[in-house]
Amino acid sequence: MDEHRVYKYSFASVYPHYVTKAERKGRTKAEVDAIICWLTGYSQQQLDDQIAAKTDLKGFFSDAPALNPARDQIKGVICGIRVEEIEEPLMREIRYLDKLIDELARGKKMEKILRTAA
């Protein structure tokens, strides 16, 4: 089966959309970065390097230093699909990030987004 074409998109091309979505709702780029770093294990410098390198989404997630083990707590619907039911691992990782940014834009507190609140 052919790969989804979204896997070839550079992370640098989708990142501004995450930031714009958050900022339109009064949130910050720093919060977007914190979410991405929490999910992937990238440091801020590593994240900046990935953006500068225009790494594709497949590489961005496969190179992630430490995908957060708590990411399986991310539940809900994004683009009409329940993220916890997505079988293809890379697509699930991409949708996890989409869901977290959506939660940010909807005004959810960072502690809840990062699954640190009990």
C-alpha positions as CSV (number, residue, x, y, z in Angstrom):
1,M,0.0,0.0,0.0
2,D,1.3,3.5,-0.9
3,E,2.2,5.9,1.9
4,H,-0.1,8.8,2.7
5,R,1.1,11.8,0.9
6,V,0.9,13.8,4.2
7,Y,4.0,11.8,5.4
8,K,6.1,13.7,2.8
9,Y,5.0,17.1,4.0
10,S,7.8,18.9,5.7
11,F,7.1,19.6,9.4
12,A,8.2,23.2,8.7
13,S,5.3,23.6,6.3
14,V,2.6,22.4,8.9
15,Y,4.2,24.0,12.0
16,P,3.1,27.6,11.1
17,H,-0.5,26.4,10.8
18,Y,-0.3,25.0,14.4
19,V,1.0,28.3,15.6
20,T,-1.6,30.3,13.7
21,K,-4.4,28.2,15.0
22,A,-3.2,28.7,18.6
23,E,-2.5,32.4,18.3
24,R,-6.0,33.1,16.8
25,K,-7.4,31.7,20.0
26,G,-5.1,33.8,22.3
27,R,-2.5,31.1,22.9
28,T,1.2,31.3,22.2
29,K,3.9,29.8,20.0
30,A,5.7,28.9,23.2
31,E,2.7,26.7,24.2
32,V,2.7,25.1,20.8
33,D,6.4,24.3,21.2
34,A,5.9,22.9,24.7
35,I,3.2,20.6,23.4
36,I,5.4,19.4,20.5
37,C,8.4,18.9,22.8
38,W,6.2,17.0,25.4
39,L,4.9,14.7,22.7
40,T,8.2,14.0,20.9
41,G,10.9,14.5,23.4
42,Y,12.7,17.1,21.3
43,S,14.4,19.9,23.1
44,Q,13.6,23.4,21.9
45,Q,16.9,23.5,20.0
46,Q,16.2,20.1,18.4
47,L,12.7,21.3,17.4
48,D,14.1,24.4,15.8
49,D,16.7,22.3,14.0
50,Q,14.0,20.0,12.6
51,I,12.1,23.0,11.3
52,A,15.2,24.5,9.7
53,A,16.1,21.2,8.1
54,K,12.6,20.9,6.6
55,T,12.3,17.3,7.8
56,D,9.3,15.5,6.5
57,L,6.7,14.3,8.9
58,K,7.8,10.7,8.6
59,G,11.3,11.7,9.6
60,F,10.2,14.1,12.2
61,F,8.4,11.4,14.1
62,S,10.9,8.6,13.4
63,D,13.7,10.8,14.6
64,A,11.9,11.9,17.8
65,P,14.1,11.3,20.8
66,A,11.5,10.0,23.1
67,L,7.8,9.8,22.2
68,N,5.9,10.4,25.4
69,P,4.5,7.2,26.9
70,A,1.5,9.2,28.2
71,R,0.4,10.0,24.6
72,D,-1.9,7.0,24.6
73,Q,-4.1,9.0,27.1
74,I,-4.9,11.3,24.2
75,K,-8.5,10.4,23.2
76,G,-11.2,12.0,21.1
77,V,-12.1,12.9,17.6
78,I,-10.0,14.8,15.1
79,C,-11.1,15.2,11.5
80,G,-14.0,12.9,12.2
81,I,-11.8,10.0,13.3
82,R,-11.2,8.8,16.9
83,V,-7.4,9.1,17.4
84,E,-7.3,6.0,19.6
85,E,-8.7,3.9,16.8
86,I,-6.2,4.9,14.1
87,E,-4.2,1.7,13.3
88,E,-1.4,3.1,11.3
89,P,1.3,4.2,13.8
90,L,2.6,7.2,12.0
91,M,-0.8,8.6,11.2
92,R,-1.8,8.1,14.9
93,E,1.3,10.2,16.0
94,I,0.4,13.0,13.5
95,R,-3.2,13.0,14.8
96,Y,-2.1,13.0,18.4
97,L,-0.3,16.2,17.7
98,D,-3.3,17.6,15.8
99,K,-5.6,16.7,18.8
100,L,-3.2,18.4,21.3
101,I,-3.1,21.6,19.2
102,D,-6.9,21.5,18.9
103,E,-7.2,21.2,22.7
104,L,-4.9,24.2,23.1
105,A,-7.0,26.3,20.7
106,R,-10.1,25.3,22.5
107,G,-8.8,26.8,25.7
108,K,-7.8,23.7,27.6
109,K,-5.3,24.3,30.4
110,M,-1.7,23.2,29.6
111,E,-1.7,20.8,32.6
112,K,-4.6,18.9,31.1
113,I,-3.2,19.0,27.6
114,L,0.1,17.6,28.8
115,R,-1.7,14.9,30.8
116,T,0.0,16.1,34.1
117,A,-3.2,16.8,36.1
118,A,-4.6,13.9,38.1
